[in-house]
Amino acid sequence: VGLGTSKGAPLGGNTDERTYDSSLQACVDAAERTAKSLSYTVTGRELHDSWGQVDARTGDSTPVRFRMDRVENNPGRSKVKFTAGAGKTDDSKTLLSRMREEFDRQIAGHAK
């Protein structure tokens, strides 16, 4: 079994983590819709049994990531970690806020 390779720039920006009453698949789909809604370019998408990830870039090439992990013993719940930018800046905070707000809209419109 080989290890995956890193895609894109390393992320070290602002982060926030929330738990949603949605499946891993629903969260990955919502992350992709969020990126498209915010006019980001999706650069990577992974979905596994216990986790998923969507990487994207903003119009000015700022990296963003949605990392989803299935809540143990509860497949209908997922933890989503939002990461914006490569540094902890005010711009990254603003970007993070937009990502969360749009993700919340997308997941609410498609929740079970």
C-alpha positions in Angstrom: 0.0 0.0 0.0 1.5 3.3 -1.1 1.1 6.7 0.6 -0.7 9.5 -1.2 1.1 12.5 -2.4 0.4 16.0 -1.3 -1.5 18.2 -3.7 -1.1 21.9 -4.0 0.4 24.4 -1.5 0.6 23.5 2.1 -2.1 24.9 4.2 -1.4 26.7 7.5 -4.2 29.3 7.5 -7.1 29.9 9.7 -9.2 26.8 10.6 -12.6 26.1 12.1 -14.2 22.7 12.8 -17.9 21.9 13.1 -20.0 18.8 13.4 -22.9 18.2 11.1 -25.9 15.8 11.1 -25.0 14.7 7.6 -23.2 11.7 6.0 -19.6 11.9 4.8 -20.9 11.7 1.2 -23.3 14.6 1.7 -20.6 16.7 3.3 -18.1 16.1 0.4 -20.8 16.9 -2.1 -21.7 20.1 -0.2 -18.0 21.1 -0.1 -17.8 20.8 -3.9 -21.0 22.8 -4.3 -19.7 25.4 -1.9 -16.4 25.7 -3.9 -18.3 26.1 -7.2 -20.8 28.6 -5.6 -17.9 30.8 -4.4 -16.2 30.5 -7.9 -13.3 28.5 -6.5 -11.5 26.0 -8.7 -11.6 22.5 -7.2 -8.1 21.0 -7.4 -8.6 17.7 -5.6 -11.4 15.5 -4.2 -11.0 12.3 -2.1 -13.6 10.2 -0.5 -12.8 7.2 1.7 -14.7 5.0 4.2 -14.0 7.3 7.2 -12.9 10.6 5.7 -13.1 12.9 2.7 -11.4 16.0 1.5 -12.0 18.7 -1.1 -9.2 21.1 -2.0 -9.7 24.3 -4.0 -8.2 27.6 -4.9 -9.8 31.0 -4.9 -9.5 33.4 -7.9 -6.2 34.7 -6.6 -4.9 31.2 -6.0 -5.4 31.2 -2.2 -5.6 27.5 -1.1 -8.7 26.3 0.8 -9.6 22.9 2.1 -12.7 21.1 3.4 -11.7 18.0 5.5 -14.5 15.7 6.5 -14.2 12.9 9.1 -17.0 10.5 9.9 -18.0 10.7 13.6 -17.0 7.4 15.2 -20.0 5.1 15.9 -22.4 7.5 14.1 -22.2 7.3 10.3 -24.9 9.9 10.0 -22.7 12.6 11.5 -19.5 14.2 10.1 -16.9 16.6 11.5 -15.9 19.2 8.9 -12.6 21.2 9.2 -12.4 24.3 7.1 -9.0 25.7 6.3 -8.4 28.9 4.4 -5.1 30.4 3.2 -1.5 29.6 3.9 -1.2 32.0 6.9 -3.3 33.3 9.8 -4.3 36.7 8.3 -7.4 38.8 8.3 -8.0 37.9 4.6 -7.9 34.2 5.6 -10.4 34.8 8.4 -12.8 36.5 6.0 -12.4 33.6 3.5 -13.0 31.1 6.2 -16.2 32.8 7.2 -17.5 32.8 3.6 -16.6 29.1 3.3 -18.5 28.2 6.5 -21.6 30.3 5.6 -21.9 28.9 2.1 -21.2 25.3 3.3 -24.0 25.7 5.8 -26.4 26.9 3.1 -25.4 24.0 0.8 -25.7 21.3 3.5 -29.0 22.6 4.7 -30.4 22.5 1.2 -29.4 18.8 0.7 -29.6 17.3 4.2 -31.3 14.0 4.8 
